[in-house]
Amino acid sequence: MTYGFYVIIGFVLIVLQTCFAPFAALPGDMYDLQIPLMLYLILFRPFRETVFGAVFVGAAMDSISAGPFGIYSMTYLLVFISGTWIVRFLHSGNRWLLPFFVVYGVAVENLVFWSVCLLPGSVVRPPADSLASLGEQVLWGLLTGAVLISGIRFLHRIWTGWMDDLFPRVSEREEGRA
């Protein structure tokens, strides 16, 4: 049932990012809202759940984006691989580090996007204001990243409680009979 939570949260974040964020009266460019979800998975969930999240969210974003197919999957897998390596050296539960994890994810994503634009034969060129856009995304990541990761963590706890109430584990059902 945990995977169902990731699917729902992933789609909610995609809808927020594609339908509401462009029309919101927010100053500057907003970063990819899937980055906090990926970082939540890296920081607080087991390996297999993180792999599922990276593959699912990457495929969903690739299917709706106008970019080269596979760019989001590659980006999220790169964030996953490098993020799991970084977490080995840092305390993942430190709330003060959460905004910097989001800034890291935003930087990796922009690096991948720029590198695709710079490939030989690429018809896509990086926008002239891409450094200014990166600065705005970093600022938004610092301001909202920790809040989004903490919100996803809170919602996941609620989801787990609901699922435990709806679908008790086999051992709990057997204890009730005894």
C-alpha positions as CSV (number, residue, x, y, z in Angstrom):
1,M,0.0,0.0,0.0
2,T,3.0,2.3,0.4
3,Y,3.5,2.2,-3.3
4,G,0.0,3.5,-3.8
5,F,0.9,6.5,-1.6
6,Y,3.8,7.3,-3.9
7,V,1.7,7.0,-7.0
8,I,-0.9,9.4,-5.5
9,I,1.6,11.9,-4.1
10,G,3.5,11.8,-7.4
11,F,0.4,12.6,-9.5
12,V,-0.7,15.3,-7.0
13,L,2.7,17.0,-7.3
14,I,2.7,16.6,-11.1
15,V,-0.7,18.3,-11.3
16,L,0.4,21.1,-8.9
17,Q,3.5,21.7,-11.0
18,T,1.9,21.6,-14.4
19,C,-1.6,23.0,-13.8
20,F,-1.4,25.4,-10.9
21,A,2.2,26.6,-10.5
22,P,2.5,28.3,-13.9
23,F,-0.6,30.4,-13.2
24,A,0.2,31.2,-9.5
25,A,1.3,34.7,-8.9
26,L,4.7,33.5,-7.5
27,P,7.8,35.5,-8.3
28,G,10.5,33.6,-10.1
29,D,10.8,30.1,-11.5
30,M,9.6,27.2,-9.3
31,Y,11.8,24.1,-9.1
32,D,10.6,20.6,-10.0
33,L,8.3,19.5,-7.2
34,Q,9.2,15.9,-7.7
35,I,12.7,16.6,-6.2
36,P,11.4,16.8,-2.6
37,L,9.5,13.5,-3.1
38,M,12.7,11.8,-4.4
39,L,14.7,13.2,-1.5
40,Y,12.0,12.1,1.0
41,L,12.4,8.6,-0.4
42,I,16.2,8.7,-0.2
43,L,16.3,10.1,3.3
44,F,13.5,8.2,5.0
45,R,12.4,5.1,3.0
46,P,14.0,1.7,2.2
47,F,16.0,1.1,-1.0
48,R,13.4,-0.8,-2.9
49,E,10.7,1.9,-2.3
50,T,13.1,4.6,-3.5
51,V,13.9,2.7,-6.7
52,F,10.2,2.3,-7.4
53,G,9.6,6.0,-6.7
54,A,12.5,7.1,-9.0
55,V,11.3,4.9,-11.9
56,F,7.6,5.7,-11.5
57,V,8.0,9.5,-11.1
58,G,10.6,9.6,-13.9
59,A,8.4,7.7,-16.3
60,A,5.4,9.9,-15.4
61,M,7.3,13.1,-15.9
62,D,8.9,11.8,-19.2
63,S,5.5,11.0,-20.6
64,I,4.0,14.5,-20.0
65,S,7.1,16.6,-20.7
66,A,8.0,18.1,-24.0
67,G,11.7,17.3,-23.4
68,P,13.8,14.4,-24.7
69,F,12.3,11.1,-23.5
70,G,14.2,9.7,-20.5
71,I,15.6,13.0,-19.3
72,Y,13.5,13.0,-16.1
73,S,14.1,9.3,-15.4
74,M,17.8,9.8,-15.9
75,T,17.7,12.9,-13.6
76,Y,15.8,11.1,-10.8
77,L,18.0,8.1,-11.0
78,L,21.1,10.3,-10.8
79,V,19.6,12.1,-7.8
80,F,18.8,8.7,-6.3
81,I,22.3,7.3,-6.8
82,S,24.2,10.3,-5.7
83,G,21.8,11.1,-2.9
84,T,22.1,7.7,-1.4
85,W,25.9,8.1,-1.5
86,I,25.7,11.5,0.2
87,V,23.4,10.2,2.9
88,R,26.1,7.7,4.0
89,F,28.1,10.7,5.2
90,L,25.4,13.0,6.6
91,H,22.8,12.6,9.2
92,S,19.6,12.3,7.2
93,G,17.2,13.2,10.0
94,N,18.7,16.7,10.5
95,R,16.0,19.2,9.7
96,W,18.6,21.9,9.0
97,L,20.0,19.9,6.1
98,L,16.7,19.3,4.4
99,P,16.7,22.6,2.4
100,F,20.2,22.0,1.3
101,F,19.3,18.5,0.1
102,V,16.6,20.2,-2.1
103,V,19.1,22.7,-3.4
104,Y,21.3,19.8,-4.3
105,G,18.5,18.1,-6.2
106,V,17.7,21.3,-8.1
107,A,21.3,21.7,-9.0
108,V,21.7,18.1,-10.2
109,E,18.5,18.4,-12.3
110,N,19.6,21.7,-13.9
111,L,23.1,20.2,-14.6
112,V,21.5,17.3,-16.4
113,F,19.2,19.6,-18.4
114,W,22.1,21.8,-19.4
115,S,24.3,18.9,-20.4
116,V,21.5,17.6,-22.7
117,C,21.4,21.0,-24.3
118,L,25.1,21.0,-24.9
119,L,25.3,17.6,-26.5
120,P,26.6,17.7,-30.1
121,G,23.8,17.9,-32.6
122,S,21.3,19.0,-30.0
123,V,18.6,21.3,-31.4
124,V,17.7,22.5,-27.9
125,R,19.7,25.4,-26.5
126,P,19.8,26.5,-22.9
127,P,17.8,29.7,-22.3
128,A,19.8,32.9,-22.0
129,D,18.5,33.5,-18.5
130,S,19.2,29.9,-17.2
131,L,21.6,31.0,-14.5
132,A,19.0,33.5,-13.2
133,S,16.4,30.8,-13.3
134,L,18.7,28.4,-11.4
135,G,19.1,31.1,-8.7
136,E,15.4,31.5,-8.4
137,Q,14.9,27.8,-8.1
138,V,17.6,27.5,-5.5
139,L,15.9,30.2,-3.5
140,W,12.5,28.5,-3.7
141,G,14.2,25.2,-2.8
142,L,15.7,26.8,0.3
143,L,12.3,28.3,1.3
144,T,10.0,25.4,0.6
145,G,12.0,22.3,0.3
146,A,12.1,21.3,4.0
147,V,8.4,22.1,4.3
148,L,7.5,19.8,1.3
149,I,9.7,16.9,2.6
150,S,8.2,17.2,6.1
151,G,4.7,17.4,4.6
152,I,5.2,14.3,2.6
153,R,6.6,12.5,5.6
154,F,3.6,13.6,7.7
155,L,1.1,12.5,5.0
156,H,2.9,9.2,4.7
157,R,2.5,8.6,8.5
158,I,-1.2,9.3,8.1
159,W,-1.5,7.0,5.1
160,T,0.3,4.2,7.0
161,G,-2.1,4.6,9.9
162,W,-5.1,4.4,7.6
163,M,-3.8,1.4,5.8
164,D,-3.0,-0.4,9.1
165,D,-6.6,0.3,10.2
166,L,-8.1,-0.9,6.9
167,F,-5.8,-3.9,6.4
168,P,-4.5,-5.3,9.6
169,R,-1.6,-7.6,9.4
170,V,-2.1,-11.3,9.5
171,S,-0.4,-11.6,12.9
172,E,-2.8,-8.9,14.4
173,R,-5.8,-10.8,13.0
174,E,-4.7,-14.1,14.5
175,E,-4.1,-12.4,17.9
176,G,-7.7,-11.1,17.8
177,R,-9.0,-14.6,17.4
178,A,-7.0,-16.1,20.3
